[in-house]
Amino acid sequence: MPLPAIPRRVKIGDAAAFAGTTPRAVRHYHAIGLLAEPERGSDDRRRYAYDDMIRLLWIRTMADAGVPLDDIRAGFEGATGVEQSLERLEESLASRAAVIEAQRAAVHRLRALGSPLGLLSPMVGDRLRDLPPGSLRPADLDTLLVTERVFGPLGAAFQANRFIVLATHPDLRAEEDRLAEAEAALDDTVRPDDPRIEELAAQRCAHETALGAAIDASGLDEALDALLDQEDEPVGEGEGKARMSPVEAVGTMPYDFSPARVRYEERVAELLHPTPRDGDASQTR
């Protein structure tokens, strides 16, 4: 079977289709000096020869690889810009590949653990994955998500120990629920000097002490310390996320605490972390 007649020159539409681009892109290459304008036929239309098509294929292949058009032109002109561009492009692609791999890992965790447990970092989520379904409250997971944002994975991992103990100690869970309900009642109808604040703060302090003892007895903190000792790299704060100080982060969250609730939180902190009194030598040594 004889081959069809091969035209010596082709129109812009055929040239663009062969190279996998559009006539508009080819015209842009002409406008920026990347591709010389070919001769025009008797109908005043551009006609592309074999050499034009080869150059167009070079342009499209390099552009598809991500090389900027200016660097392609520099390469055609004999400059070294295209080599530098390829080096930058390779570095950029490696960085993008790392980001994509991290995203794939995050999606895998979300599918395996579900939401919001899968939203937490592995250091935090893996400590909670073996708990019975439903033993962790949605509010517990929300709190961990906020803590991880403020203090990083390490801070949230230690806080996870608290929720593990609450999930496995019904008496402590019941007291936590009772205190949370009482704290929620400290609304704008309660004065900051209400005597109930002092009583409730003392109860919260006693509860936190009991929780701390249960965590110590469980060995959860020790297990986390041992895990950290095995890490080759220090635990980071979460790559790709802009960090802020804890004070800035907490101040950004829209907590709607009444003046009574604010005073209560202050009093709890004072009871849990008393400051040394003036003249108390035992406290200042």
Secondary structure by P-SEA (a helix, b strand, c coil): cccccccccccaaaaaaaacccaaaaaaaaaaccccccccccccbbbbcaaaaaaaaaaaaaaaacccaaaaaaaaaccaaaaaaaaaaaaaaaaaaaaaaaaaaaaaaaaacccccccccccccccccccccccccaaaaaaaaaaaaaccaaaaaaaaaaaaaaaacaaaaaaaaaaaaaaaacccccccccaaaaaaaaaaaaaaaaaaaaaaaaaaaaaaaaaaaacccccccccccccccaaaaaaaccccccaaaaaaaaaaaaaaccccccccccccc
